[in-house]
Amino acid sequence: MVEVKLVGLSLLWLWSWWSLEGVEGDPQLFLLKWDCSGFIAPNLSNFNKNLNASFADLRDQLSNQRKHFATAQATAGTDPVYAMFQCRNYLSDTDCAACLSAAVTKIRNCSAGANGARVVYDGCFLRYESNDFFDQIFSRSSILCGNQTADGSTDFGAVGEQVLIDLRIGTPKIRGYFAATKTKVAGGAIYAFAQCAETLSQDTCLDCLSVEQSSIQGCLPSTEGRAFDPGCFMRYSETPFFADNQTIDISPFLKQGGGGGGGSSKKWIIIGGCVGGALLVVILISLFPWHKRSQSPKRVPTNNVLGASELKGATKFKYSELKAATRNFSEKNILGEGGFGAVYKGTMKNGKVVAVKKLFSGNSSEIDDNFESEVTLVSNVHHRNLVRLLGCCSKGQEKILVYEYMANNSLDKFLFGNRKGSLNWKQRYEIVLGTARGLAYLHEEFYVSIIHRDIKSGNVLLDGQLQPKISDFGLVKLLPGDQSHLRTKVAGTLGYTAPEYVLHGQLSKKADTYSYGIVVLEIVSGQRCTDVKSVDGSHEYLLRRAWDLYEKGMELELVDKSLGPNSYDIEELKKVIGIALLCTQPSAGMRPAMSEVVVLLSSNDFLEDMRPSMPIFIESNGRPPRDISASTASSVSNASASNSIVPAR
């Protein structure tokens, strides 16, 4: 009898040890980000003493308290240090400690005395600063997408999007702010994980994960993606990167309003775990050697971790190849013409259809100096809502760019051209959301911020599935000096250009936000921003018309008449119009960032607390004031397409 009890106790001990330790052998040291401050602490000796004390405190907390999250501070003297470490909750204690050691080693590679640094691995992150940052998050995230696309015949993309939404909603309500899930899809499963720093409030955790979710969704239908900032982390993959016994059913947390999960839910989870543990312990013993040999998760190639030193060169095409593909640049192959030059449809020898853009030629040596480096930059911008630059060709004064081909041409053809009225509301909504995601990536997620400066319906292209892709970004330095719109007062297209940019030349990312708002109004109404007829038959600008109807509570009168009254959700449509008007606020500071627009569009919330205010620069006839029109007559072209690149912040 005693022997039976001893065996039983041993089995229960093994189960407890297994549950706490997880699967060992992989601390997941795939490097995602490493940043060092450029400022040096005044008193190096005092600073280093505090830094060492902080790191030692973190180690002690992990080893003595079996924790996966710890903060430390050493404030002696004039150079305080605040440090935070967190590893993924599915890691074993041993792997968590190994990840901390690797992070400390990496972060010490910063310049001696750097007063702040952070390093992010798949398995953990470590950060220190000279000020208390424990309850802070960043307003933008970093993103890393895999280079493999899920089989189009599966529902990987749709299921993955819902999985990420559920993690965003559920994780802040779970004690410890972490959740790992496994969701079946055709031919496999989606493994997903979300986590917040434990020092955040529930609301701040939700805010942080909302930004991550809107970012990582841009990876789909890629089979793997990560989004992260110092406050939170989100990851999904078709390949398991945690053990099945680390998953949690988050469905109860999707239904409740708040709290840490509820006592009743916890009770039944504990009871279920104990009963399940007793039944499965023998199986666990037999599987133990297999788990010890568990394979490491699939690694995503580093060419998507964006840094200036990691950019891949663009593919170089031969001029003869492109000449043959476009039938000697035949006029019959022209897809369109704009401020950069003519675009031709080309068919390569292997049958691949591409878009070939011949830039304006000129005698500027500047374009020769900038061409290759700028093309390299743009060719590394990868997002499902941005047109992909495949490569380039340079022959004398001829500068040619090769893009992926968009079967459905540009959005304006569907709104105002021969395909007018063919888009239903669901398709329009996806175009509104996808365009916002593409701009958010350009502004906040690439390693330099790219300001487009000419967002309009003609620069939003549609692929075979009517998914939007923004074109003509990041190319302004590829124009010869005498053609570049940077040499003029402003750039852009009349009707889409932000007032502060037109009047004062003040360029910021919020100028793109304004233009985006105008495009959204065009998508909703099916009318050009500069060509709208009022009830009495007089000419009226679309923005003025939208504001008049909004102020009267009659915004549904703006909706394209080709959309039947039963083909859209009224509240959803009102929200989209409200977001468009928020984007056209008179002050750039009042407009939302594009990442915030993505969150608003992706959530079920409405805009009761975000009522936009009518721009004062719209005259009663809906036209911009005369001084704006006059100042832009020579510098704004209806066919222009230009953009700017500024350092990311």
Secondary structure as the mmCIF struct_conf table of DSSP 4:
data_model
#
loop_
_struct_conf.conf_type_id
_struct_conf.id
_struct_conf.beg_label_comp_id
_struct_conf.beg_label_asym_id
_struct_conf.beg_label_seq_id
_struct_conf.end_label_comp_id
_struct_conf.end_label_asym_id
_struct_conf.end_label_seq_id
HELX_RH_AL_P HELX_RH_AL_P1 VAL A 2 GLU A 21
STRN STRN1 VAL A 23 VAL A 23
BEND BEND1 GLY A 25 GLY A 25
STRN STRN2 LEU A 31 CYS A 36
BEND BEND2 GLY A 38 GLY A 38
STRN STRN3 ILE A 40 ILE A 40
BEND BEND3 PRO A 42 PRO A 42
HELX_RH_AL_P HELX_RH_AL_P2 LEU A 44 GLN A 65
BEND BEND4 HIS A 68 HIS A 68
STRN STRN4 PHE A 69 ALA A 74
TURN_TY1_P TURN_TY1_P1 GLY A 77 THR A 78
STRN STRN5 VAL A 81 CYS A 87
TURN_TY1_P TURN_TY1_P2 ASN A 89 TYR A 90
STRN STRN6 LEU A 91 LEU A 91
HELX_RH_AL_P HELX_RH_AL_P3 ASP A 93 ILE A 107
TURN_TY1_P TURN_TY1_P3 ARG A 108 ASN A 109
BEND BEND5 CYS A 110 CYS A 110
HELX_LH_PP_P HELX_LH_PP_P1 SER A 111 SER A 111
TURN_TY1_P TURN_TY1_P4 ALA A 112 GLY A 113
STRN STRN7 ALA A 114 ALA A 114
BEND BEND6 ASN A 115 ASN A 115
STRN STRN8 GLY A 116 TYR A 121
BEND BEND7 ASP A 122 GLY A 123
STRN STRN9 CYS A 124 GLU A 129
BEND BEND8 SER A 130 ASN A 131
TURN_TY1_P TURN_TY1_P5 PHE A 134 ASP A 135
BEND BEND9 SER A 139 ARG A 140
STRN STRN10 SER A 142 CYS A 145
BEND BEND10 ASN A 147 ASN A 147
STRN STRN11 THR A 149 THR A 149
HELX_LH_PP_P HELX_LH_PP_P2 ALA A 150 ASP A 151
TURN_TY1_P TURN_TY1_P6 GLY A 152 SER A 153
BEND BEND11 THR A 154 THR A 154
HELX_RH_AL_P HELX_RH_AL_P4 PHE A 156 GLY A 170
HELX_RH_3T_P HELX_RH_3T_P1 THR A 171 LYS A 173
BEND BEND12 ILE A 174 ILE A 174
TURN_TY1_P TURN_TY1_P7 ARG A 175 GLY A 176
BEND BEND13 TYR A 177 TYR A 177
STRN STRN12 PHE A 178 VAL A 185
TURN_TY1_P TURN_TY1_P8 ALA A 186 GLY A 187
STRN STRN13 GLY A 188 CYS A 196
TURN_TY1_P TURN_TY1_P9 GLU A 198 THR A 199
BEND BEND14 LEU A 200 LEU A 200
HELX_RH_AL_P HELX_RH_AL_P5 GLN A 202 ILE A 216
TURN_TY1_P TURN_TY1_P10 GLN A 217 PRO A 221
STRN STRN14 SER A 222 SER A 222
BEND BEND15 THR A 223 THR A 223
STRN STRN15 GLU A 224 ASP A 229
TURN_TY1_P TURN_TY1_P11 PRO A 230 GLY A 231
STRN STRN16 CYS A 232 SER A 237
BEND BEND16 GLU A 238 THR A 239
BEND BEND17 PHE A 242 PHE A 242
HELX_RH_3T_P HELX_RH_3T_P2 ASP A 244 GLN A 246
HELX_RH_AL_P HELX_RH_AL_P6 SER A 251 LYS A 255
BEND BEND18 GLN A 256 GLN A 256
BEND BEND19 GLY A 258 GLY A 261
HELX_RH_AL_P HELX_RH_AL_P7 GLY A 263 LYS A 292
TURN_TY1_P TURN_TY1_P12 ARG A 293 ARG A 293
HELX_LH_PP_P HELX_LH_PP_P3 SER A 294 PRO A 301
HELX_RH_3T_P HELX_RH_3T_P3 THR A 302 ASN A 304
BEND BEND20 VAL A 305 VAL A 305
HELX_RH_3T_P HELX_RH_3T_P4 ALA A 308 GLU A 310
HELX_LH_PP_P HELX_LH_PP_P4 LEU A 311 ALA A 314
STRN STRN17 THR A 315 LYS A 316
HELX_LH_PP_P HELX_LH_PP_P5 PHE A 317 LYS A 318
HELX_RH_AL_P HELX_RH_AL_P8 TYR A 319 ALA A 325
TURN_TY1_P TURN_TY1_P13 THR A 326 PHE A 329
HELX_RH_3T_P HELX_RH_3T_P5 GLU A 331 ASN A 333
STRN STRN18 ILE A 334 GLU A 337
BEND BEND21 GLY A 339 PHE A 340
STRN STRN19 GLY A 341 THR A 347
TURN_TY1_P TURN_TY1_P14 LYS A 349 ASN A 350
BEND BEND22 GLY A 351 GLY A 351
STRN STRN20 VAL A 353 LEU A 359
HELX_LH_PP_P HELX_LH_PP_P6 PHE A 360 SER A 361
HELX_RH_AL_P HELX_RH_AL_P9 SER A 365 SER A 379
TURN_TY1_P TURN_TY1_P15 ASN A 380 ASN A 380
TURN_TY1_P TURN_TY1_P16 ARG A 384 ASN A 385
STRN STRN21 LEU A 386 LEU A 386
HELX_LH_PP_P HELX_LH_PP_P7 VAL A 387 ARG A 388
STRN STRN22 LEU A 389 LYS A 395
TURN_TY1_P TURN_TY1_P17 GLY A 396 GLN A 397
STRN STRN23 GLU A 398 GLU A 404
TURN_TY1_P TURN_TY1_P18 ALA A 407 ASN A 408
STRN STRN24 SER A 410 SER A 410
HELX_RH_AL_P HELX_RH_AL_P10 LEU A 411 LEU A 415
TURN_TY1_P TURN_TY1_P19 PHE A 416 PHE A 416
BEND BEND23 GLY A 417 GLY A 417
TURN_TY1_P TURN_TY1_P20 ASN A 418 GLY A 421
HELX_RH_AL_P HELX_RH_AL_P11 TRP A 425 ALA A 440
HELX_RH_PI_P HELX_RH_PI_P1 TYR A 441 GLU A 445
BEND BEND24 PHE A 446 TYR A 447
STRN STRN25 VAL A 448 ILE A 451
BEND BEND25 ARG A 453 ARG A 453
HELX_RH_3T_P HELX_RH_3T_P6 SER A 457 ASN A 459
STRN STRN26 VAL A 460 LEU A 462
TURN_TY1_P TURN_TY1_P21 GLY A 464 GLN A 465
STRN STRN27 PRO A 468 ILE A 470
BEND BEND26 ASP A 472 ASP A 472
BEND BEND27 GLY A 474 GLY A 474
HELX_RH_3T_P HELX_RH_3T_P7 VAL A 476 LEU A 478
BEND BEND28 LEU A 479 LEU A 479
TURN_TY1_P TURN_TY1_P22 GLY A 481 GLN A 483
HELX_RH_3T_P HELX_RH_3T_P8 HIS A 485 ARG A 487
BEND BEND29 THR A 488 LYS A 489
BEND BEND30 GLY A 492 GLY A 492
TURN_TY1_P TURN_TY1_P23 LEU A 494 TYR A 496
BEND BEND31 THR A 497 THR A 497
HELX_RH_AL_P HELX_RH_AL_P12 PRO A 499 HIS A 504
HELX_RH_AL_P HELX_RH_AL_P13 LYS A 509 SER A 525
BEND BEND32 GLN A 527 GLN A 527
TURN_TY1_P TURN_TY1_P24 CYS A 529 THR A 530
STRN STRN28 VAL A 532 LYS A 533
TURN_TY1_P TURN_TY1_P25 VAL A 535 ASP A 536
BEND BEND33 GLY A 537 GLY A 537
STRN STRN29 HIS A 539 GLU A 540
HELX_RH_AL_P HELX_RH_AL_P14 LEU A 542 GLU A 551
TURN_TY1_P TURN_TY1_P26 LYS A 552 GLY A 553
HELX_RH_3T_P HELX_RH_3T_P9 GLU A 555 LEU A 558
BEND BEND34 VAL A 559 VAL A 559
TURN_TY1_P TURN_TY1_P27 LYS A 561 SER A 562
BEND BEND35 LEU A 563 LEU A 563
TURN_TY1_P TURN_TY1_P28 PRO A 565 ASN A 566
BEND BEND36 SER A 567 TYR A 568
HELX_RH_AL_P HELX_RH_AL_P15 ILE A 570 CYS A 583
TURN_TY1_P TURN_TY1_P29 THR A 584 THR A 584
BEND BEND37 PRO A 586 SER A 587
HELX_RH_3T_P HELX_RH_3T_P10 ALA A 588 MET A 590
BEND BEND38 ARG A 591 ARG A 591
HELX_LH_PP_P HELX_LH_PP_P8 PRO A 592 ALA A 593
HELX_RH_AL_P HELX_RH_AL_P16 MET A 594 SER A 602
BEND BEND39 SER A 603 ASN A 604
TURN_TY1_P TURN_TY1_P30 GLU A 608 ASP A 609
TURN_TY1_P TURN_TY1_P31 ILE A 616 PHE A 617
TURN_TY1_P TURN_TY1_P32 SER A 620 ASN A 621
BEND BEND40 GLY A 622 GLY A 622
HELX_LH_PP_P HELX_LH_PP_P9 ARG A 623 PRO A 625
HELX_RH_AL_P HELX_RH_AL_P17 ARG A 626 THR A 632
TURN_TY1_P TURN_TY1_P33 ALA A 633 SER A 635
TURN_TY1_P TURN_TY1_P34 ASN A 638 ALA A 639
STRN STRN30 SER A 644 PRO A 647
#
